[in-house]
Amino acid sequence: MSLLCYCRAGFEPELAAELGERAAEAGLHGHARANRGDGFVVFAGADGDELDRALPWRSLVFARQKLRLLAELRGIDPTDRIAPVLASLQGMAAFGDLVVEHPDSDAGKPLSGLARSFGNAVRPALRKAGLLAASVEAGAPRLHICFLAGDHVLVAQGDPRDSAPWPLGIPRLKLHPEAPSRSALKLEEALLTLLDERERATLLRPGMRAADLGAAPGGWTWVLQRNGLHVTAIDNGPLRQHVLDSAGVEHLRADGFAWQPPRPLDWMVCDMVEQPRRVASRMAQWFAQGWCNRAIFNLKLPMKKRWLETRLCLDQFQAEAGKPVTIRARQLYHDREEITVLAVAQPLLRGPRD
Ligand SMILES: C[S@@+](CC[C@H](N)C(=O)[O-])C[C@H]1O[C@@H](n2cnc3c(N)ncnc32)[C@H](O)[C@@H]1O
């Protein structure tokens, strides 16, 4: 059995290293097929079920999606792509939903039109063959058909409890016209994907107090303010006027590595562009000192050995925080050469490193 994971194009070696190391820690062996720029990694191992369980999607930093590969179809006849797909699924139970997609890569993006039209054509054929439920069944395995080329397809299966619900593993968020920067989408995506609905409702409540380190021009402050939080925005740079004018926002021109809150806060968020280990260490100090008990921060990754650096930074953060902290880390769709980390000084029920 093989896993099929999608990632940001260019981060295939990081994802392969992450899968390999995490599998080895669980006493399992696997090997990755990963080519830089492909936007996906296939990870094969002898004991598929154990491998699948040892690598939950939510625990993976660099995987946007995690699926079980069912078949790889090469050299498909472009005049009948449906028959080989149906043949590869013979004898299987009906899937609850269908996603036809392509890697988010230079080679994959031009295949979006083909994926759409093939989806329209294959859906009724799958239903007729008893391979797809008549209407979406939320809890049942999802069928993924991933086009790598016009004649090359990966057929895979997604467990709705252990995979991203969005096509290509990408949550589509629209930039609000009043958002001061595109960075606002990063924090919105982090809140959407690193917390579930129940956790958001309990951990992020109106009236809570937050600090935003490296706040200018104010995207993250604006997101927190719209969630009803009081925000102290720390940056020597200017904030957009409409953010400054909003209720509950205070701007302090100060160094985010030196400023400390006069009294403990609920949240701290940080988007300062700095050496990741320096950021991880300062973030840990906030937890060790009890200045906050929830945080979301970005770690800008170096050009090389990015999985190693990720690992070092997260371990360093955990060690220096001086108390048990739930950590969830992910390279978000809106992240570039960086990852986003959620840290909460209490156990959360599900997911990675909890
Ligand atoms: C990527 S921008 C932040 C964007 C912001 N999160 C938003 O949504 O609009 C990084 C910011 O960090 C600030 N910064 C970098 N080092 C800093 C420091 N030591 N103290 C305070 N701000 C810092 C920069 O001035 C810059 O405005």
Ligand as a Chemical Component Dictionary entry (heavy atoms), coordinates in Angstrom:
data_LIG
# 
_chem_comp.id                   LIG 
_chem_comp.type                 NON-POLYMER 
_chem_comp.pdbx_formal_charge   0 
_chem_comp.three_letter_code    LIG 
# 
loop_
_chem_comp_atom.comp_id 
_chem_comp_atom.atom_id 
_chem_comp_atom.alt_atom_id 
_chem_comp_atom.type_symbol 
_chem_comp_atom.charge 
_chem_comp_atom.model_Cartn_x 
_chem_comp_atom.model_Cartn_y 
_chem_comp_atom.model_Cartn_z 
_chem_comp_atom.pdbx_ordinal 
LIG C1  C1  C 0  5.199  39.929 7.215  1  
LIG S1  S1  S 1  5.031  41.452 7.979  2  
LIG C2  C2  C 0  3.615  41.223 8.985  3  
LIG C3  C3  C 0  2.323  41.288 8.245  4  
LIG C4  C4  C 0  1.139  41.265 9.176  5  
LIG N1  N1  N 0  1.033  39.991 9.898  6  
LIG C5  C5  C 0  -0.156 41.514 8.447  7  
LIG O1  O1  O 0  -1.019 40.624 8.448  8  
LIG O2  O2  O -1 -0.346 42.583 7.879  9  
LIG C6  C6  C 0  6.318  41.423 9.150  10 
LIG C7  C7  C 0  6.323  42.632 10.070 11 
LIG O3  O3  O 0  7.208  42.322 11.138 12 
LIG C8  C8  C 0  7.762  43.533 11.573 13 
LIG N2  N2  N 0  8.945  43.234 12.388 14 
LIG C9  C9  C 0  10.079 42.595 12.027 15 
LIG N3  N3  N 0  10.926 42.547 13.087 16 
LIG C10 C10 C 0  10.282 43.148 14.108 17 
LIG C11 C11 C 0  10.619 43.403 15.474 18 
LIG N4  N4  N 0  11.798 43.009 15.992 19 
LIG N5  N5  N 0  9.706  44.031 16.243 20 
LIG C12 C12 C 0  8.510  44.410 15.747 21 
LIG N6  N6  N 0  8.142  44.215 14.483 22 
LIG C13 C13 C 0  9.014  43.577 13.675 23 
LIG C14 C14 C 0  8.052  44.290 10.274 24 
LIG O4  O4  O 0  8.116  45.675 10.541 25 
LIG C15 C15 C 0  6.849  43.909 9.421  26 
LIG O5  O5  O 0  5.861  44.903 9.480  27 
# 
loop_
_chem_comp_bond.comp_id 
_chem_comp_bond.atom_id_1 
_chem_comp_bond.atom_id_2 
_chem_comp_bond.value_order 
_chem_comp_bond.pdbx_ordinal 
LIG C1  S1  SING 1  
LIG S1  C2  SING 2  
LIG S1  C6  SING 3  
LIG C2  C3  SING 4  
LIG C3  C4  SING 5  
LIG C4  N1  SING 6  
LIG C4  C5  SING 7  
LIG C5  O1  DOUB 8  
LIG C5  O2  SING 9  
LIG C6  C7  SING 10 
LIG C7  O3  SING 11 
LIG C7  C15 SING 12 
LIG O3  C8  SING 13 
LIG C8  N2  SING 14 
LIG C8  C14 SING 15 
LIG N2  C9  SING 16 
LIG N2  C13 SING 17 
LIG C9  N3  DOUB 18 
LIG N3  C10 SING 19 
LIG C10 C11 SING 20 
LIG C10 C13 DOUB 21 
LIG C11 N4  SING 22 
LIG C11 N5  DOUB 23 
LIG N5  C12 SING 24 
LIG C12 N6  DOUB 25 
LIG N6  C13 SING 26 
LIG C14 O4  SING 27 
LIG C14 C15 SING 28 
LIG C15 O5  SING 29 
# 
